Amino acid sequence: MEKSYRIITERLDNERKKFEDSLILNPTENIPWVLSASVPEFAEGLYVPEDRRGKDSKVSFGGRNELQDIMVSSYKRWEELLGASASSFKLYSGLHAHIVLFMSLAYIGEIVVLIPENAGGHYASSAILKRLGLNVYEFPIDCDNYCIDKDASMDLIDRIKPNYIFFDRSDGLIYEDFSWIKQCHKSYAIFDASQYLTHILAGDYMSPFDMGADIILTSTHKNYPGPQKAAFFTKEINEPWERITKGVASFVSNTHPMDIFRTTLSLFDIEEVKKYSSDMIKNTLALEHALRENGIPVVKRPQRGMPTQQIWIPTKNEEFGYELFQKLETLGINVNYRTLPYNLGKGLRLGTAAATRQGLRPDHADDLAKLIACAWNEPISEYLITRTHKVITEIKQNAYCKTNG
């Protein structure tokens, strides 16, 4: 037992050291803000409901009503910034939120239209909704312009009259404006903001509610600096929202209050959120330009619409792409290797959310791009490893939060 414990702790120490020496350059991880004096560690593991419990409740927990009041009051900050009427933070991750939302809201046989995986939709959404008994249709896409085909999609919606429209995008080079849904058959519109949350909160992106969404679904640990949570926000308190909140109460047992407080307390410094939003996009555009200048075939970003934090790099073939992915991992530059949308094939997906938190600034872009170009063109050498470590160390001198690496 002691030997196993020692082995595990030693391995964790090694991974911690690797983490401290690496740069997170993918769009789906982030580093939480930490408020040292305000982190309510005592709340870890406590059962704190979103609704106040009394003698008529099925289950009540002693000594928790004041925490419940504080938690629900903290929701108001999110609702104020997003223009929501109500919210729930009981969900633990984005896919968990997808499942609970449609289990609560939808009936077997109803129709939903969503973004296909080949247009950047989440790879699991269709399978989840089909398993729940919905009839799933996909938006037609425009591969030449890396977006949804608006006219064909409007025709589809008017023809099939879906119960739900689900904008579940995980990958995109621009923040698409879906305001055209307001001209279509009225369906309940759900927008997953997980990849855009910081920019929406900062006011840099149009609110999904202004596009016509009825509910915003989001995780808080991708584009926003965590910790890991997920949430629903509704534009109006209505019958669908009542179904959702009833389902959430049935399908999720606890709120995980400590993470809710940590997530929300960070939001009260909105100027820091705005700075982070701006820095993330500046870093993305600078790195994209530097990569292209160093001969890396970055996918050209459409000029219309606001840029996202993502950068796509198609590779020569699958073998070369995966080898490049592993070479960068050896150097301490952690990216995604995956099938890119819009028939672009296998390649690398980069993002600057966590790297910005780690200290990435636009003036680091050229050095970082040169390292990636070296990995593209050359075998790994001790010189390249040493050079990369030096650049990552320089980047981290400017870290937003040094306690998290």
Residue, then its C-alpha position, 0 to 999 in steps of 0.5 A: m500500500e505504501k509503495s503504491y501510494r509513493i509511486i502515484t505521488e511521485r508520478l503526480d509530482n512529475e506531471r506537475k513539473k511537466f505542466e509547469d514547463s509546458l504551454i497550453l496551446n489548445p482552445t478547450e482547456n483553461i487555468p482558473w482564476v484563484l482568489s486566495a482569501s475568498v475561496p470558500e474551501f469549507a463549502e467543498g462537499l456540502y449540499v447547497p440547493e438552488d431553491r430554499r428548502g422548507k418543511d414541505s421539501k422532500v429533503s432539507f439540509g440543516g445550516r444551508n439556507e444562508l449559503q443558498d441565499i448567497m449562492v443565488s445572489s451571486y447568480k445575479r451578477w452573471e444574469e446582469l452581464l448576460g441579460a438573463s432573467a434566471s440561471s442555474f449552475k448545477l451542471y458540471s460540464g458542457l456535455h453534462a449540460h447538453i444531456v440534462l437540458f434535453m432530458s428536461l426539455a424535450y419529448i421523444g419524437e420531437i425535432v431538433v436542428l443542430i450544427p454538424e460536426n463537419a461545421g464545427g458542431h460538437y462531435a457528441s451532440s447528435a448521438i446524445l440527442k438521438r439516444l434521447g429519442l429526438n429526430v436530428y437534422e443538421f444545418p447545411i454548410d458552406c465549406d468554401n466560407y467556413c460557415i453555415d449556409k444561411d439560405a439553405s438553413m432557413d429553407l430547412i427550418d421552414r420546411i421541417k418546423p423543428n421544435y428546437i434549434f441547437f447552436d452547439r459549436s465547438d470549432g470555428l474561426i469566426y463568431e457567426d451571427f445567427s440573427w437570421i433565425k428570427q426570420c424563421h419558423k419559431s423554434y426554441a433556440i439554444f446557444d452553447a457559448s462554451q467557446y465564446l463566454t469571456h468575449i460575450l461577457a466582455g461585450d466583444y461578441m454579440s449576445p446570443f439573446d440578441m441573435g434570438a436565442d431563448i437559452i444560453l448553455t455554457s461551460t466555464h472552463k474553456n473560453y472562461p477561466g474556470p473552474q470546471k462548471a456549466a450553467f444555463f441562462t434563460k432570456e425569459i422565465n416561461e414554461p420551457w424554463e420551468r421544465i428545465t429547472k424541474g429536470v435539473a432538480s431531479f437529474v443533478s443532486n448537488t450544486h458543488p457550491m465551492d466551484i460556483f463561488r469561485t467561478t462567480l467571485s472572479l466575475f466581479d472584476i469585469e475590467e479584468v475579464k475585458k482585458y483577458s478577452s482582448d488579450m486572447i484575440k490579440n494573441t491569436l491574430a499575432l500568432e496566426h500571422a507569425l505562423r504564416e510568416n514562418g511557412i506554416p499553412v494556417v487556414k485563412r480566417p474569413q474576414r467577416g465576423m469577429p475572430t475566435q481564439q482558434i487557429w487551424i493547421p491542416t497537415k500533409n497527411e495523418e502520419f505527419g500530423y500526428e508526428l508533429f503533434q507528438k514533437l510539439e508535446t515533447l517540446g512542451i507545447n500542447v495542442n490538439y490533433r484532430t479532424l478539422p471541420y469543413n473537409l480540411g482533413k486531419g490537422l492541429r487545432l490551436g487556441t490561446a485561452a490558457a496560453t494567455r493566462q500563462g503569460l502569452r503576449p503578441d510580442h512572443a508570437d514570432d518566437l513561438a511560431k519559429l519553434i513550431a516551424c522548426a518542429w514542422n521541418e526538423p527532427i527534435s534536438e536537445y538544442l530545440i528542447t532547450r530553446t523552447h524551454k527558454v521561450i516558455t519560461e519567458i512567456k510565463q514571466n507575465a502569467y496572469c496567475k503564477t500559482n497555477g503554472 
